[in-house]
Amino acid sequence: MKKLDWYIVKKFIGTFFYAIMILAVIACVIDYSEKVDDFVSHKAPAIQILLYFKNFIPHITALLFPLFIFIATIFFTSKLAYKSEIIAMLATGVSFQRFLRPYLIGGGFLCLLSLVSNHFIVPNANKQRLRFEDTYVHNKIYSSDRNIHLRLSPDLYVYMLYYDYVANTGYFFTAETIEGTDLKKKISADHVNYDSIKHEWKLFTVKIRHNNGLQESLRQIPDTIMKFPFKPSDLEDDEEVKAALTTPELNNYIAREKLRGRESLNFYYVEKYRRSSEPFAGLILTLIGVCIASKKVRGGSGLHLAIGIIISALYIMAMQFSTTFSTKAGLNPLLAVWIPNIIFGGIAYYMYRKQIK
């Protein structure tokens, strides 16, 4: 690391964090203006609101990380080009590859920071953010969807007509043990209650049917207590839960939902793979930004920023298009989140080869 490297790295990372800080302030103001009525109506304490925005900032900055590293690259490099500093550097015999090195070092540092944040820090912040929104912003959910089917193990399936969260009661419950194509055991109950302390289910007006080949038995009891590996919150299909799970927790969630026979998990796979692809997108966009802004043009920083905004919009469109194809049309989620990086990586390589000539 020479003086030139330290100079560019400090300016580059400083510009990035300055841009992110401005974004965070603007995003917090907009979010507050949208939710202030909910804060007042739900009587949210001021300290809780401050903690909410503390957790909101990692969420919004992670969401737009690749775009702001790109804009910061263009803004800072364009200023260097406008002041003829890049011309002076290249005139001393510094090659474009050598000039690019501190950008890759700074971009690699930000890429690593984003990688760790996406997998662990941001999900933990989202847990508290979503908990606050459930308490002080969103309306409470009074009942689950109807006709709920869950697969709890390879042989155990449960069904419930719906669950009333206010009464803590589920109606028309059945649990079936199926081995191959044979129904071995079926438990039916008119209604069930969940004990959140003991993690047990209490069944009322119960019928227990055993089937062993030609021998069948049916037993009726007023009530009984059983343990099943699910709780009332598992009955809700909340897609926002993915944002509040660290990657190990998300892997466990996907495995559990796969066991339960969920039809499509691409929505969650996209979230899992996106956490790794976005940081590398920042590195690719850094290279594109340097190639664009290192030339001194008549339009100056304004023209460079305009080009940067257009490329940012194209990146967002490509990401939205590919992920929608994955969640709605079954495109492989790993391929879906990396398609924009592959496309823009090709563009970056082309611009780099053209620049060094």
N, C-alpha and C positions, 0 to 999 in steps of 0.2 A: 504494500500500500504506500504509494507516493503522495506528495502534497496534492497533486492533481486529483488522485483518487479520493482523498479525504474531502477535498473541496466539493467535488461533484456529489459524493454520497451524502454529505451533510445537507447540502442544498436540496437534493432530491428528496430525501426522507423528511426534511423539515417542511418542504412544500406540500408533500403528501399529508402529513399530520395537520398542517394548517387548513388544507382543503377539507379534510375529514371533520375537523373541529367546526368549521363553518357549516358543513352539511348537518352535523349533529344538532347544532343550535337551531337551524331552520326547521329540521324535522321535528324537534321537540316542540317548537312553537306551533307548527301546523297540527301535530297530534294533540296538543293541549287544547287548541281552539275547537277541534272536532269532538273532544270528549269532556269538555268542561261541564256541560249540562249533566252528563252521567256522574261526574265527580260530585256535583252539588246534590243531585237527587239521591245518590247513595251515601251521602255524607262521608266521603273519603277523607281520612285525616291527612293533613299537610305532609307529615313525615312519610306516610305511605306513598303519596304522590311523588315525592322526591326520590324515594327508593324505586318507584316504578320507572321513572325516567333514567335513573342510573342503570337499570337493566334494559331499557329500551334502546339506549345508545349503542351497545354492542350488536343488537339485532339489526339496526338500520345500517350501521357501518359495514357489517359483514355482508349484508345484502348487496351493497353497491361497491364493495372493495375493488373488483377489477376495473370498474369504470373510473374510479377516482385515482387509482394508481396510474391509469392511462392519461387522464386529464392533467395530473400533477407532472407527469413526464413531459407532456407537450408544453405545458405552461413554463416550466423551468428551462427546458432546452431551447424553447423559442426565445426566451430572454437572453440566453447565452449567444444564440445566433444573431439576434438583433444588435447586441453590443459588439459583435465581431469577435467574441472570445473564442468561438469554435474555429474560426479562420486562423486566429493566432496560434491555437493549439496545433492544428494540422500543419501550419507553416513551419513549425519547429521540427517536423519529421514524425510527429505522433500519427500513427495509422488510425483509421476508423475503428478497426478491431480493438486497438488499445484504448481509444476514446470511449468505446462501448463498455469496457470492462467494469468501471465503477457503477454503471447503471445496472449491470447484471448482478453485481454484488449487493447493491441496495435493493433491487427487485427480488433477489433470492432471500434476503433477510425478511422483507415484507411477506413474501410467499410462505416462508416457514412460520412466521407469526400468524398469518391467516390460517394456515393448516392446523396449527394447534388450537387456535380460537374456534374454528368451525367444528372440530371434533369434540371439544371439551368445554371451553369457556362460554361460548355463545349459548349452547343448549342449557347450561346451568343457569345463565341469566334469563333465558326464556321461560324456565320453570317458574321463577318468581314473577316474571312479567305476566304470564298467562294466568297465574293464580290470582294476581291483583285484578286482571280484567274479568275473571269469572266472578270475583267478589263485588267489584265496584263499577263495572261497565256493562257486562252482558246480562241479559235476563236469565233467571234461573230456569233450568230444565226440570219440568215437573214429571215427565214420563218418558220412557224409552220409545224407540220405534216398535212397530208391531211385527209379530211373527219372527222371533229371533231364533236362529239356529247356531249352535256352537259345537265344535268338536274339541273335546277336552283331552283326549288321548286317542291312540289308534283304534280303540274299541268303544270309547264312551262318547255319546252324543246327547246333548240336552236341547230342549225346546221350551220357549216361553212365549205366551201370547203378547204380553208387554209387562213392563215393570213401572210401578208408581213410586217415584222417589219421595214424594211427600208422605205417603202412607208406609213407605218401606215394605212394599208388598208386590210380589209378582204373581201373575194369574195363569192358570192352566199350564202347569209345569210338568214336563216329562224328562226322564233320564233313561236312555236306552244303551244296553251293552250288546254290541253286535260283533260276533266273531265270524269273519268271512261274510257269508250271506245269511247266517243264522242269528235270529234274535234270541239271545240267551236270558236277558233280564230287562224288565221294563218297570220303572217306578213312575207313578202318576200322582199328582197332587192338585187339588183345586186352587190352592194359593200357597205361597212360600214367603218367609221373612228371613232377612239376613242379619246375623249378629256380627257387627263390625269389631267387637272386642275379642270374641272367641273365634272369629272367622268361620262360623258355622251357618248352615241353612236349616231352618225349621220348616218342615213340611206339614200341611194340614189336609185332612181327609185323604189319606194316602192309600193307594192300591199298589201292591208289589206282586208282579207276575214273574215266575220262573219258568223257563222252557228248557227241558233237557230231553231232546228227541221226542219220543212219544209221551213222555211224562211232563205234565204241566201242573202248576200250582198257582193259586191266586189267594193273596192275603190282604185283608183290609184292616187298617188301624187308624185311630183318630188323628194322631200326629207322631212325628219322629224327628230326630235331629241327625243330619248327615253333613259330611264335608265334601265339597266339590271345589276343584281348583279354578274358581273364578269368583268375581265379586260384582256388584251392581254396576260399577263404573266401566267394567269390561263390555257392558251391553251397548255402550255408545260408540259409534264409529266416528270419532273426532280426529279429522286429518291433521289438525294443528298439533296433536300430541307429538308428531314426528320432530317438530322444531325444538321440543323440550327434552329430548332424549340424547344423551351422549352416544357416540357411535357404538360402544359395547352394549349399551341399553337398547339402542335401535336394532342391533343384530339379534338380541334376545327377543325383542318385540316381533320382528319379522319371523323368527323361528316359531314363536308361539302362534302367530296368525296363520302361518303355513300349516301347522298341525291342525288348526281349527277349520281348515278347508276353505279359507278365504279365496275368492275367485281371482282377484288381481292384487298383487302387491307392488306393482311397478311404481306407484306413487311414493312408496317408502324407499324402494331401491334408488329412485331418482334422487331423493334427498340424501341418501347415504353416499352415492357416488359424486353428487354435486359438491359435497364438502371437500373433496380432494381435487376436483377439476377446476373449481373457481380460483384457488391460489395460483395454479399454473397458468390460468388465463391471464392473471395479472402480469406474470413474467413475459408471456407472449406479447401482450399489449404494450409492455414497456419497450420491447424491441421495435415494435411498429411505431410507437410514439417518438423514439429517438430518430428513426429513419425519416419520419415526416418533418419533425421540427428542427433538425440539425442544419437545414438549408435556410439561408437568409433570403426571404422573399419580400416583395413590395408590400404585401398585406400585413406583414409582421405577425405578432402573436394572435391578432384577431382572426386571421385566415387559418392559422394552425389550429386554434381552438375550434373554429367552425368545422374543419375537417375531422378533428377529434370527436366532436359531438355526433357527426354523421356516422363515423365508424362505431362509436359507442351504441348508437341506435341500431345499427346493423347487427352488432353482437347480441344485443338484447333480443332482437327479432329472431335471430338464429337459435338462441337458447330456448326461447319460448316455443318456437315452432317444433324443435326436436323433442323437447320434453312433453309437449302436448301429444305428439305422435306416440310417445312411449306410454303415457297414461291412458290415452283414448284408443289407440290403434295397435298397441302391443309391440311397438318397437323396443328392441333390447335396451334396457335403461342405461347400461354401461356405455353403449354406443351413443345413446341419445345425448348424454351430458358431455361427451367428448367430441361430438361432431363439430360444434362451434370452435373448439380448440384446434381440431385438425384443420378446419378451413382457414382460420386466422393464423395458425402456425405456418401453413403454406404461403399465405400472403406475407407474413413476417420474413420467411426465408427468401422469397422473391425480392422483397424490398431491400433486404440486407445484401444479397448478391449484387443487386443493381447499385447500391450505395458504395460498396467497396471498389467497384470498377471506376 
